[in-house]
Structures are given as C-alpha cells and as structure tokens.
Amino acid sequence: MKITQHKQVGVGIIGSQFIANIHAEALKTVADAVIVAVMSPNEAHVKTFAEQHQIPNWFTDIDAFLALDDIDMVILGAPNYLHCEIAVKIAKAKKHVVVEKPLCLNLEEADLMIETCKENKVKLMYAEELCFTPKYVRLKALLDEGALGYPVLFKQSEKHDGPHADHFYDVEKSGGGVMMDMGCHAIQFFRWLNPKASIVSVYAQMQTSVHKDKTIGDDNSVLILEFSNGVTAIAEESWIKKGGMDDKAEIHGSEGVAYADVLQGNSILTYSEKGIGYAVEKAGNTKGWSFTMYEELWNYGFPQEMAHFVDCVKNDRTPLVTGEDGKAVLEVLFAAYASAGEGKKIKLPFKTDAKKPYVLWKK
C-alpha cells in the first residue's frame, strides 16, 4: 500500500488507556497523520477517549473498526497476550501495523505476525521508543562518531514502583514480570547501539521481592549480555523504586564515557508541601522534593517515533525498528528467564517452544 504524496496517513488506535493516550498525544504533533478511529471493547472508555482526543469514529468491535477504509495504519496498545491475534487481523485487513513492546508472548507468535504481514504486503513496526529518545539518539551519535573510542560497556536502567494496569502483574497475560515489561527496552536499545555485532550469551538474576501479593513474576531483575565484538551490556529493571520513573544509560568506551538521564536530567527540581498535580510518570507522591517534567512525551521520543512510522507508511520506507527486531528481543527475553531459572549463562541462538518466558524461570 502506497499513500499518495498529499494525503495524510489515516491512523487507527486500538486501546483507550495509558499507552493509547500517549500514542494519541504523540500523533497530534505529526502533520502527515490524522487519527480517524479508536477501538476498545470498553464502550465507556472508548467513547470518552474519542471525545477527549476529538477522534471522529469509535468502535467496540474490531471487525467494524478494521473495515473503515480511511485507516492506513493501526497502532496496537492492547495487553501482551492479545498482540498476535489482533496484529494478524490488522494485517489481513491490509493495514500497516505498529505493535507496542514486547512484540508478543512467544517465538511462534512472532513468526506468525511477521509472515502474515509479509503475505499481506503491510509493514510490521515495533514500537521501541528508546531508539527515538532525543538524549539516547545523541548518546548513540557520540559513539558512532568515534568520540568515545570503541565500545566496551553499555548500561541501561528503567525503574519505577510498578505498572499502571493489573494485566502486567498477571504472567499468563503478560508473559513475565519486569524483565518482560521493561527489559525489552534495554535489549533493543543495546542492539541499536551495537548493530554490527550479535548477542552471543545471556545471564539474568530475577526475584519477586515486593509485589508478592500481586504477581509470581519478577519485580526486580538484572540482565547481562555479551556481544560478539566483546561488548558487555548490563540492564537493571525494577518495579520497586519509589518516587517516579528513572530511565538512564551509559556508554563506556576505550577513549571516553557518556551518561544520559532521560527524566531527572530534564526536569524542574520542585519542592511542595502540599504536593503537585503531576510530576513525572509513576510518581505516586509529590509532597516534598520531586522532579517535575516538561515536554515529557518529546523527551521520551514518542512523537519522533510516531512521525517515523507515519513516514514509513506514507513514503514506503523501511522502519528503524521492525517485527524482526521484536522477535530478536523476544529470543533474548526467553534466554534471560531460562538463565534465571537454571542459574547459568545461556548461549544464543536460543530455541524454545515455551509459550511464555516466565515458565522457563518458574519450572
């Protein structure tokens, strides 16, 4: 499908909660995109969402939603266990697909999504915003220009006090805990920094420490990756950190080092005795000192990500982050849960017929 040069790309959104709001706000900044419809099985939520974002069409039935001719691209923000089923439906309706992370629950589903999109000649785009986050884009540019010498060690961490919806805690729906939820960001971030090398081994340590009443999944995890060119990458993922989201990265090279803090480094240091209305994502309490964000979506890279995907559809370009990237991340996630379960380093490539990553840890 090729969009004419002067036509805006018609976008449909599936979902009406947290991530769907981010997608809608990001798309409003993209001149070549227009949101034409939203779909969610919850009528009250989807109607309110459509009114809030001035979207002309809302649906509770996915088939009716996909029958709308004005939709060229669909952004899928449903829970993980629905990704494959819905993405296949979107592709068969001849719409381009943007899937939120992680791609799906297992490698079999990933293959089905990739093949269905190829068969129907639509793009499968993997929504990994860290590849568009301005500070991280500049961080990668420093490495690419040789300012830091050759890479030796990467670090990335994402931490907050827990997800915004219950389905993340349900491992049957999510596939795993914090590593599945946020470790997927770090894995693709490392692959993006080091594209000419492959990941050859995975080691992970996982625990359920604070949220035992909500989940059997991991809520605090560490991941160590070894690349074929000798680079080591370390990811720290946590659902137990109070005070709002942390998102940080480091590159240590042979001739330099660079540190990037996506949120605290871009915030307004604030003190309030009564608290403020909103400071930063996942900040449950804003009394006393807090770091207050501005242009939060831009700092994360969501508008840039959506602009890129819209451009890929309109001008038939290859996405920076594809379904194949999503599958590669999923393979590492399965290896990570296997490593935590077996207490040893796991070599890649890693083949498994497990239906969800967490079972390799809990077996």
C-alpha positions as semicolon CSV with decimal commas, in nm:
position;residue;x (nm);y (nm);z (nm)
1;M;0,000;0,000;0,000
2;K;0,141;0,340;-0,102
3;I;-0,007;0,661;0,036
4;T;-0,035;0,945;-0,215
5;Q;0,210;1,227;-0,160
6;H;-0,052;1,479;-0,044
7;K;-0,273;1,251;0,165
8;Q;-0,236;1,227;0,537
9;V;-0,189;0,880;0,677
10;G;-0,509;0,768;0,844
11;V;-0,431;0,616;1,183
12;G;-0,645;0,388;1,394
13;I;-0,568;0,326;1,762
14;I;-0,653;0,006;1,947
15;G;-0,675;0,072;2,320
16;S;-0,812;0,358;2,528
17;Q;-0,595;0,358;2,839
18;F;-0,244;0,476;2,941
19;I;-0,036;0,393;2,631
20;A;-0,318;0,482;2,391
21;N;-0,327;0,832;2,538
22;I;0,046;0,863;2,477
23;H;0,003;0,748;2,117
24;A;-0,280;0,994;2,057
25;E;-0,093;1,290;2,204
26;A;0,220;1,200;2,006
27;L;0,028;1,168;1,679
28;K;-0,120;1,515;1,723
29;T;0,229;1,655;1,660
30;V;0,268;1,467;1,328
31;A;0,147;1,677;1,034
32;D;0,126;1,380;0,798
33;A;-0,102;1,182;1,030
34;V;-0,468;1,208;1,124
35;I;-0,634;0,986;1,385
36;V;-0,954;0,864;1,223
37;A;-1,073;0,598;1,468
38;V;-1,018;0,429;1,802
39;M;-1,130;0,083;1,913
40;S;-1,168;-0,070;2,259
41;P;-1,410;-0,334;2,393
42;N;-1,499;-0,099;2,681
43;E;-1,766;0,134;2,541
44;A;-1,747;0,391;2,819
45;H;-1,368;0,417;2,793
46;V;-1,350;0,433;2,415
47;K;-1,628;0,691;2,383
48;T;-1,462;0,915;2,641
49;F;-1,123;0,866;2,472
50;A;-1,265;0,965;2,132
51;E;-1,425;1,278;2,278
52;Q;-1,108;1,372;2,467
53;H;-0,889;1,346;2,157
54;Q;-1,153;1,463;1,905
55;I;-1,146;1,137;1,711
56;P;-1,445;1,114;1,473
57;N;-1,504;0,737;1,491
58;W;-1,504;0,495;1,784
59;F;-1,574;0,122;1,789
60;T;-1,611;-0,165;2,032
61;D;-1,599;-0,423;1,751
62;I;-1,262;-0,481;1,588
63;D;-1,401;-0,604;1,256
64;A;-1,611;-0,291;1,213
65;F;-1,307;-0,081;1,308
66;L;-1,083;-0,254;1,053
67;A;-1,348;-0,220;0,781
68;L;-1,302;0,158;0,788
69;D;-1,136;0,248;0,457
70;D;-0,978;0,566;0,595
71;I;-0,743;0,366;0,822
72;D;-0,399;0,310;0,668
73;M;-0,205;0,221;0,986
74;V;-0,313;0,075;1,319
75;I;-0,128;0,126;1,648
76;L;-0,181;-0,169;1,880
77;G;-0,170;-0,092;2,252
78;A;-0,358;-0,392;2,390
79;P;-0,223;-0,631;2,661
80;N;0,061;-0,861;2,550
81;Y;-0,147;-1,178;2,517
82;L;-0,366;-1,012;2,253
83;H;-0,085;-0,878;2,032
84;C;-0,056;-1,171;1,794
85;E;-0,428;-1,231;1,740
86;I;-0,501;-0,864;1,678
87;A;-0,190;-0,796;1,466
88;V;-0,284;-1,084;1,235
89;K;-0,635;-0,939;1,196
90;I;-0,492;-0,596;1,116
91;A;-0,254;-0,737;0,855
92;K;-0,529;-0,941;0,688
93;A;-0,732;-0,619;0,665
94;K;-0,440;-0,473;0,465
95;K;-0,349;-0,213;0,727
96;H;0,008;-0,142;0,839
97;V;0,079;-0,249;1,197
98;V;0,258;-0,074;1,484
99;V;0,289;-0,305;1,786
100;E;0,378;-0,190;2,135
101;K;0,654;-0,375;2,318
102;P;0,702;-0,663;2,374
103;L;0,609;-0,792;2,028
104;C;0,405;-1,088;2,158
105;L;0,422;-1,381;2,401
106;N;0,643;-1,632;2,218
107;L;0,857;-1,700;1,912
108;E;0,585;-1,896;1,732
109;E;0,353;-1,596;1,756
110;A;0,633;-1,368;1,637
111;D;0,685;-1,579;1,324
112;L;0,311;-1,578;1,252
113;M;0,291;-1,200;1,282
114;I;0,595;-1,145;1,062
115;E;0,480;-1,387;0,791
116;T;0,120;-1,261;0,789
117;C;0,237;-0,903;0,740
118;K;0,468;-1,011;0,457
119;E;0,192;-1,210;0,288
120;N;-0,041;-0,912;0,301
121;K;0,230;-0,665;0,196
122;V;0,199;-0,444;0,503
123;K;0,469;-0,319;0,737
124;L;0,514;-0,462;1,087
125;M;0,670;-0,189;1,302
126;Y;0,792;-0,243;1,657
127;A;0,731;0,050;1,892
128;E;1,059;0,083;2,081
129;E;1,077;0,449;2,177
130;L;1,430;0,437;2,322
131;C;1,560;0,437;1,963
132;F;1,393;0,778;1,922
133;T;1,454;0,929;2,268
134;P;1,649;1,252;2,197
135;K;1,912;1,206;2,467
136;Y;1,971;0,847;2,363
137;V;1,987;0,942;1,994
138;R;2,261;1,192;2,084
139;L;2,431;0,932;2,303
140;K;2,446;0,692;2,007
141;A;2,576;0,971;1,782
142;L;2,871;1,023;2,019
143;L;2,956;0,655;1,989
144;D;2,907;0,646;1,612
145;E;3,135;0,945;1,550
146;G;3,415;0,779;1,747
147;A;3,416;1,035;2,028
148;L;3,421;0,758;2,289
149;G;3,657;0,522;2,106
150;Y;3,536;0,167;2,056
151;P;3,257;0,045;2,285
152;V;3,340;-0,165;2,591
153;L;3,039;-0,150;2,825
154;F;2,676;-0,041;2,791
155;K;2,437;0,014;3,082
156;Q;2,068;0,097;3,082
157;S;1,819;0,102;3,367
158;E;1,449;0,162;3,395
159;K;1,288;0,168;3,737
160;H;0,958;0,265;3,898
161;D;0,725;0,127;4,164
162;G;0,504;-0,089;3,943
163;P;0,289;-0,086;3,629
164;H;-0,031;0,110;3,581
165;A;-0,262;-0,185;3,498
166;D;-0,328;-0,522;3,665
167;H;-0,270;-0,728;3,349
168;F;0,104;-0,657;3,374
169;Y;0,113;-0,850;3,702
170;D;-0,072;-1,148;3,552
171;V;0,206;-1,359;3,397
172;E;-0,045;-1,557;3,191
173;K;-0,143;-1,235;3,014
174;S;0,192;-1,055;3,019
175;G;0,431;-1,347;2,974
176;G;0,660;-1,239;3,258
177;G;0,736;-0,965;3,507
178;V;0,953;-0,657;3,496
179;M;1,208;-0,812;3,258
180;M;0,933;-0,880;3,004
181;D;0,779;-0,539;3,064
182;M;1,089;-0,318;3,064
183;G;1,390;-0,538;2,989
184;C;1,266;-0,546;2,630
185;H;1,352;-0,174;2,611
186;A;1,711;-0,231;2,718
187;I;1,768;-0,527;2,485
188;Q;1,666;-0,339;2,172
189;F;1,849;-0,028;2,294
190;F;2,172;-0,231;2,319
191;R;2,113;-0,393;1,977
192;W;2,057;-0,046;1,828
193;L;2,381;0,089;1,981
194;N;2,580;-0,210;1,853
195;P;2,412;-0,311;1,523
196;K;2,709;-0,486;1,361
197;A;2,750;-0,737;1,644
198;S;2,525;-1,017;1,764
199;I;2,434;-1,116;2,119
200;V;2,612;-1,443;2,200
201;S;2,523;-1,502;2,565
202;V;2,263;-1,402;2,824
203;Y;2,277;-1,413;3,204
204;A;1,997;-1,295;3,432
205;Q;1,915;-1,273;3,801
206;M;1,548;-1,234;3,894
207;Q;1,343;-1,208;4,213
208;T;0,992;-1,136;4,333
209;S;1,067;-0,910;4,626
210;V;0,797;-0,650;4,699
211;H;0,492;-0,738;4,488
212;K;0,440;-1,097;4,606
213;D;0,075;-1,020;4,678
214;K;0,019;-0,920;4,313
215;T;0,237;-1,144;4,099
216;I;0,457;-1,451;4,073
217;G;0,655;-1,264;3,810
218;D;0,987;-1,090;3,870
219;D;0,974;-0,735;4,008
220;N;1,348;-0,671;4,031
221;S;1,590;-0,812;3,773
222;V;1,940;-0,772;3,631
223;L;2,046;-0,879;3,281
224;I;2,400;-0,919;3,141
225;L;2,453;-0,959;2,766
226;E;2,774;-1,045;2,582
227;F;2,812;-0,932;2,221
228;S;3,022;-1,097;1,950
229;N;3,256;-0,793;1,938
230;G;3,335;-0,818;2,310
231;V;3,094;-0,552;2,435
232;T;2,920;-0,626;2,765
233;A;2,575;-0,478;2,830
234;I;2,405;-0,459;3,170
235;A;2,035;-0,382;3,222
236;E;1,869;-0,314;3,558
237;E;1,490;-0,338;3,564
238;S;1,277;-0,270;3,870
239;W;0,918;-0,233;3,986
240;I;1,025;-0,150;4,342
241;K;1,173;0,200;4,305
242;K;0,966;0,476;4,469
243;G;0,944;0,841;4,364
244;G;0,871;0,820;3,992
245;M;1,033;0,678;3,683
246;D;1,411;0,654;3,635
247;D;1,547;0,598;3,284
248;K;1,926;0,617;3,246
249;A;2,201;0,490;3,017
250;E;2,581;0,485;2,999
251;I;2,837;0,410;2,728
252;H;3,191;0,330;2,838
253;G;3,439;0,334;2,551
254;S;3,812;0,293;2,505
255;E;3,857;0,672;2,486
256;G;3,566;0,817;2,679
257;V;3,242;0,775;2,870
258;A;2,896;0,929;2,837
259;Y;2,598;0,931;3,074
260;A;2,237;1,011;2,985
261;D;1,945;1,062;3,224
262;V;1,620;1,092;3,029
263;L;1,398;1,228;3,305
264;Q;1,575;1,374;3,608
265;G;1,827;1,545;3,384
266;N;1,545;1,724;3,201
267;S;1,324;1,813;3,496
268;I;1,244;2,106;3,721
269;L;1,356;2,034;4,074
270;T;1,048;2,117;4,280
271;Y;0,961;2,139;4,649
272;S;0,593;2,149;4,754
273;E;0,447;2,099;5,100
274;K;0,103;2,006;4,963
275;G;0,217;1,821;4,650
276;I;0,158;1,899;4,282
277;G;-0,092;1,761;4,034
278;Y;0,156;1,574;3,814
279;A;0,532;1,549;3,827
280;V;0,651;1,251;3,624
281;E;0,527;0,909;3,521
282;K;0,474;0,667;3,815
283;A;0,530;0,936;4,079
284;G;0,274;0,836;4,339
285;N;0,358;1,109;4,592
286;T;0,473;1,463;4,504
287;K;0,490;1,614;4,854
288;G;0,833;1,750;4,940
289;W;1,100;1,732;4,672
290;S;1,013;1,593;4,329
291;F;1,138;1,627;3,974
292;T;0,871;1,787;3,757
293;M;0,879;1,704;3,388
294;Y;0,802;1,929;3,094
295;E;0,756;1,808;2,734
296;E;0,761;1,456;2,876
297;L;0,645;1,280;2,558
298;W;0,911;1,458;2,349
299;N;1,183;1,369;2,599
300;Y;1,077;1,005;2,575
301;G;1,073;1,018;2,194
302;F;0,710;0,921;2,129
303;P;0,630;1,200;1,877
304;Q;0,952;1,127;1,690
305;E;0,870;0,755;1,687
306;M;0,518;0,812;1,552
307;A;0,646;1,058;1,290
308;H;0,894;0,795;1,172
309;F;0,631;0,521;1,144
310;V;0,392;0,753;0,959
311;D;0,672;0,847;0,719
312;C;0,747;0,477;0,661
313;V;0,385;0,419;0,560
314;K;0,344;0,734;0,352
315;N;0,673;0,704;0,164
316;D;0,722;0,326;0,174
317;R;1,039;0,336;0,383
318;T;1,193;0,059;0,591
319;P;1,122;0,109;0,964
320;L;1,412;0,164;1,202
321;V;1,260;-0,098;1,433
322;T;1,082;-0,393;1,270
323;G;0,895;-0,708;1,362
324;E;1,219;-0,898;1,319
325;D;1,377;-0,675;1,584
326;G;1,085;-0,751;1,812
327;K;1,140;-1,124;1,761
328;A;1,514;-1,091;1,833
329;V;1,431;-0,911;2,159
330;L;1,185;-1,185;2,249
331;E;1,451;-1,453;2,196
332;V;1,679;-1,274;2,443
333;L;1,392;-1,244;2,691
334;F;1,329;-1,618;2,678
335;A;1,703;-1,679;2,727
336;A;1,701;-1,439;3,024
337;Y;1,420;-1,623;3,201
338;A;1,591;-1,956;3,124
339;S;1,915;-1,820;3,269
340;A;1,742;-1,708;3,589
341;G;1,575;-2,048;3,614
342;E;1,891;-2,251;3,558
343;G;2,133;-2,017;3,733
344;K;2,377;-2,010;3,443
345;K;2,475;-1,825;3,127
346;I;2,263;-1,914;2,821
347;K;2,415;-1,913;2,474
348;L;2,242;-1,764;2,172
349;P;2,079;-1,855;1,940
350;F;1,824;-1,993;2,187
351;K;1,541;-2,213;2,062
352;T;1,237;-2,289;2,273
353;D;0,876;-2,391;2,227
354;A;0,777;-2,238;2,563
355;K;0,456;-2,038;2,531
356;K;0,557;-1,770;2,782
357;P;0,903;-1,662;2,905
358;Y;0,824;-1,681;3,278
359;V;0,773;-2,062;3,268
360;L;1,146;-2,108;3,197
361;W;1,221;-1,934;3,527
362;K;0,946;-2,093;3,737
363;K;0,981;-2,451;3,609
